Amino acid sequence: MSTSSDQVATLSGLSAAELRGAGELAARFPLTPNAEPATAASHAEIMGDLTFGVAHTDHMVRAAWTPQEGWHGHRTEAYGPLTLSPAAAVLHYGQEIFEGLKAYRHADGSVWTFRPGFNAARFAASARRLAMPPLPEEDFVGSLAALVAADERWVPDAEGSSLYLRPLMIATEPFLGVRAAHQMEYLVIASPVGPYFAHGFEPVSIWVAQDYHRVGPGGLGAAKTGGNYAASLLPQQDAYDKGFEQVCFLDAATSTQLEELGGMNVFVVDADGTVRTPALTGTILEGGTRSSILQLLRDAGRTVREETIVLSELLDQIRSGEVAETFACGTAAVITPIGRLAGEGFDVTVADGRPGPVTTELYTALTDIQLGRRADPHDWMYRIV
Ligand SMILES: Cc1ncc(COP(=O)(O)O)c(C=O)c1O
């Protein structure tokens, strides 16, 4: 009963060729250097032992918004705590959005980001859904360029490592009434990171949540906003307790269709080479990695389908061998093979628990482009330094 659709990605954003140069855009966020940056010793200690999302760099980017002034106060300054009223709307009603992307060091020392225009477009789309003012896309890219330029020493060069960039927008207006706030703050912070999964490119085990949903029809699923992640934390914790690494969520309306993991999209590779991923129905976050994988597969002439994937059918297809590989993808973990899929009443192993050839090929292609090791025909890479 799966319905095939030719639905294509809805976000693409400006390509690197369409964006103004990083120096010009970064100048929109003038730098006041941190007077007390991390010492050389503490920098070396942090960079020598990178885990995901623990350390932060010396600077952050900021801008503010009010209806009267629009976006103003663009700047790059020392990383540090915020002053926020306890009545700030974000603390009560969760009016906030965020993004996640990486800066990569290439072998020649240059520093690049991957499809920042895509994330800029998604950030603007998330803003609209949360009744927040969209940030102009070139301001978004400029803010990344400004922070990376200020914190260039924090861009690692070890294989699998990068500088993770976290833009966010929060409603800062001190007002307890329930309505869209009239005061916003935009920030970007950065964190040098190693691989998301300590075990690297090895299959993960997934627990399929049947009692909990992350989002529902008409809700916030297509936006990158904190509430969706809050909804995923308890099922994620349950999955850990059961010995699984990640949770896969089903659609809230029928609890029969695969949607995505807490922070990654999912793909299925059929034994005949067809590649499938859940269609964008409004309850799934459209990933830049997902979009890029679809493009790479189409470039390679593969059959690609964005369609409904019914869990019971998928389990049968895995058992019969009709499905050869499954994998998850996202900026943080790039591409991660799924080796085991379990839930109440089922537990199946995919591809003997080993990374399959299509998954491996895609991982290599994508990371080669990101690290400047192969051609970039779609102008995805944007040079910052
Ligand atoms: C819920 C969710 N789905 C999918 C993704 C993958 O998106 P991307 O490939 O743009 O990182 C992410 C990560 O941002 C996510 O949080």
Ligand as a Chemical Component Dictionary entry (heavy atoms), coordinates in Angstrom:
data_LIG
# 
_chem_comp.id                   LIG 
_chem_comp.type                 NON-POLYMER 
_chem_comp.pdbx_formal_charge   0 
_chem_comp.three_letter_code    LIG 
# 
loop_
_chem_comp_atom.comp_id 
_chem_comp_atom.atom_id 
_chem_comp_atom.alt_atom_id 
_chem_comp_atom.type_symbol 
_chem_comp_atom.charge 
_chem_comp_atom.model_Cartn_x 
_chem_comp_atom.model_Cartn_y 
_chem_comp_atom.model_Cartn_z 
_chem_comp_atom.pdbx_ordinal 
LIG C1 C1 C 0 15.100 15.811 13.175 1  
LIG C2 C2 C 0 16.184 15.901 12.176 2  
LIG N1 N1 N 0 16.034 15.279 11.000 3  
LIG C3 C3 C 0 16.982 15.321 10.050 4  
LIG C4 C4 C 0 18.160 16.013 10.246 5  
LIG C5 C5 C 0 19.187 16.052 9.174  6  
LIG O1 O1 O 0 19.310 17.336 8.649  7  
LIG P1 P1 P 0 20.674 17.813 8.001  8  
LIG O2 O2 O 0 21.052 16.788 7.006  9  
LIG O3 O3 O 0 20.353 19.129 7.362  10 
LIG O4 O4 O 0 21.650 17.934 9.090  11 
LIG C6 C6 C 0 18.367 16.674 11.458 12 
LIG C7 C7 C 0 19.596 17.432 11.709 13 
LIG O5 O5 O 0 19.603 18.618 11.517 14 
LIG C8 C8 C 0 17.359 16.628 12.441 15 
LIG O6 O6 O 0 17.527 17.254 13.611 16 
# 
loop_
_chem_comp_bond.comp_id 
_chem_comp_bond.atom_id_1 
_chem_comp_bond.atom_id_2 
_chem_comp_bond.value_order 
_chem_comp_bond.pdbx_ordinal 
LIG C1 C2 SING 1  
LIG C2 N1 SING 2  
LIG C2 C8 DOUB 3  
LIG N1 C3 DOUB 4  
LIG C3 C4 SING 5  
LIG C4 C5 SING 6  
LIG C4 C6 DOUB 7  
LIG C5 O1 SING 8  
LIG O1 P1 SING 9  
LIG P1 O2 DOUB 10 
LIG P1 O3 SING 11 
LIG P1 O4 SING 12 
LIG C6 C7 SING 13 
LIG C6 C8 SING 14 
LIG C7 O5 DOUB 15 
LIG C8 O6 SING 16 
# 
